[in-house]
Amino acid sequence: MKKGMIFIDGSNVYFDWTNANPGKQLDIEKYINLVKAKYPDVEFKRTYYFTTETPTNKSFIQQINKIPYVETVCGHLQNKNIDLSKFSLSCSCGLPISGNATMNVDKGTDVNIAVEMLKHAYNRTYELALLISRDADFVGVINIIKNLGCNVELVLFEDSKSHAQELSKHVDDIKLIYKTDYSSCE
């Protein structure tokens, strides 16, 4: 039996689920079990769920950490100042909008995913890495892992497949979570 690990980009899964199932809550444990069921010949050693810890999701992270063989790895939020005058914005009255706006941006999540995937590939912890993300930033990581002799597959909701075209070109295979599967994840 092949050894596998699952690497979940939490924000991608959240947004893809929300777009595909407005108003319905994703049960992450049921979702992980559904993904595992699509690979009956793989023994999954661990699942990593990557997210940014915020004041509003602490209890969600605690729930995930209670799932056997699942671990969360958290990035953090960082304030980013944006100079609004660079965007040539104007209000409905026609006057230009200037000044600064501050927004929170995620820091560390993509790096955390890459580090965990590479660490376990080098340590031969898995033969198959399942990446659940659409982020093309992982192309380089995927190529290194494949050069180490491991397989990398993507798992996507069928509604989001078209948003992962660049990443799809570099993985060994893609498994889709179909609309008919969605109800088993609620």
C-alpha positions in Angstrom: 0.0 0.0 0.0 1.3 3.5 -0.9 2.0 6.0 1.8 0.4 9.4 1.4 0.0 12.8 3.0 -2.6 15.5 2.4 -1.7 19.2 2.3 -4.8 21.5 2.4 -4.6 25.2 1.6 -7.4 26.2 3.9 -8.3 29.5 2.3 -8.6 27.9 -1.1 -10.9 25.2 0.2 -13.0 27.7 2.1 -13.5 30.0 -0.9 -14.0 27.2 -3.4 -16.6 25.5 -1.1 -18.4 28.9 -0.4 -18.6 29.6 -4.1 -19.9 26.1 -4.9 -22.2 25.9 -2.0 -23.4 29.3 -0.8 -24.8 29.3 2.7 -23.8 25.7 3.4 -21.2 24.8 6.1 -18.2 22.6 5.1 -17.5 19.8 7.7 -13.7 19.6 7.3 -13.5 16.1 8.8 -16.1 14.8 6.4 -14.3 16.5 3.6 -11.0 14.9 4.5 -12.7 11.5 4.8 -14.2 11.9 1.4 -10.8 12.8 -0.1 -9.2 9.7 1.5 -12.0 7.5 0.2 -11.1 8.4 -3.3 -7.7 6.8 -2.7 -8.5 3.3 -1.3 -4.9 2.0 -2.1 -3.2 4.8 -0.1 -2.4 4.8 3.6 -2.5 8.4 4.7 0.0 9.1 7.4 -1.1 12.7 8.2 -3.2 15.6 6.9 -1.9 19.2 7.2 -4.4 22.0 7.2 -2.8 25.4 6.5 -4.5 28.6 7.4 -4.0 32.0 9.0 -5.0 32.2 12.7 -7.4 35.1 13.3 -9.5 36.1 16.3 -12.6 34.6 14.6 -11.2 31.2 13.7 -9.5 30.0 16.8 -12.3 27.5 17.7 -12.3 26.2 14.2 -8.6 25.5 14.4 -9.1 23.8 17.7 -11.8 21.6 16.1 -9.5 20.6 13.3 -6.7 19.7 15.7 -9.1 17.2 17.4 -9.4 15.2 14.2 -7.1 12.2 14.4 -3.9 12.5 12.3 -4.7 16.1 11.3 -2.6 19.0 12.2 -3.0 22.7 11.5 -0.1 24.9 10.6 -0.9 28.6 10.9 0.4 31.7 9.2 -0.3 35.1 10.5 -1.9 38.4 9.4 0.2 41.4 8.7 -1.0 45.0 8.1 -0.3 46.3 4.6 -0.6 50.0 3.8 -1.9 50.8 0.3 -1.5 54.1 -1.4 -4.9 54.7 -3.0 -3.6 57.4 -5.3 -1.8 54.7 -7.4 -5.1 53.3 -8.5 -6.6 56.4 -10.2 -9.9 56.0 -8.2 -12.6 58.6 -8.0 -15.7 58.9 -6.1 -19.2 59.2 -7.7 -18.8 63.0 -7.5 -15.8 62.9 -9.7 -13.1 63.9 -7.2 -10.0 61.7 -7.0 -9.6 59.3 -4.0 -6.3 59.6 -2.3 -4.8 58.7 1.0 -3.8 55.3 2.5 -5.8 52.2 3.4 -4.7 49.4 5.6 -5.6 45.8 5.0 -4.6 42.5 6.6 -2.8 40.1 4.4 -1.9 36.5 5.0 1.8 35.8 5.6 3.5 32.5 5.8 0.8 30.1 4.6 2.2 29.3 1.2 5.7 29.0 2.6 4.4 26.7 5.4 2.8 24.4 2.7 6.0 24.3 0.7 8.2 23.6 3.7 6.0 20.7 4.9 5.7 19.2 1.5 9.4 19.3 0.8 10.4 18.2 4.3 8.3 15.1 4.1 9.4 14.4 0.5 13.1 14.5 1.5 12.4 12.3 4.5 10.4 9.8 2.3 7.4 10.1 4.6 5.1 9.7 1.6 5.1 8.4 -1.9 2.0 10.4 -2.8 1.3 14.0 -1.9 -2.2 15.3 -2.3 -2.2 19.1 -2.7 -5.6 20.8 -2.2 -5.0 24.3 -3.6 -5.2 26.2 -6.9 -2.2 28.4 -6.2 0.3 28.3 -9.1 3.1 29.4 -6.7 3.5 25.7 -5.9 4.7 24.7 -9.4 8.4 24.8 -8.3 7.7 22.8 -5.2 5.8 20.2 -7.2 8.6 19.9 -9.7 11.2 19.3 -6.9 9.0 16.7 -5.2 8.5 14.9 -8.5 12.2 14.9 -9.1 12.7 13.3 -5.7 10.5 10.4 -7.0 7.2 11.2 -5.3 3.9 11.7 -7.0 1.9 14.8 -6.5 -1.8 15.0 -7.3 -4.3 17.9 -7.0 -7.7 17.5 -5.4 -10.2 20.2 -6.5 -13.9 20.9 -6.4 -15.2 20.4 -9.9 -16.4 24.0 -10.0 -12.8 25.3 -9.4 -10.9 23.2 -11.8 -10.7 26.0 -14.4 -9.0 28.2 -11.8 -6.1 25.8 -11.4 -5.0 25.4 -15.0 -1.3 26.4 -14.5 -0.9 24.2 -11.5 -2.8 21.3 -13.2 -0.1 21.1 -15.9 2.6 20.1 -13.4 0.9 17.5 -11.2 0.7 13.8 -11.9 -3.1 13.6 -11.8 -6.2 15.5 -10.7 -9.0 14.1 -8.6 -12.3 16.1 -8.6 -14.8 16.4 -5.9 -18.0 16.4 -7.8 -21.3 18.2 -7.1 -22.8 14.8 -6.2 -20.1 14.5 -3.4 -20.8 17.9 -1.9 -23.7 16.7 0.3 -21.4 14.2 2.1 -19.2 17.2 3.2 -21.8 19.1 5.0 
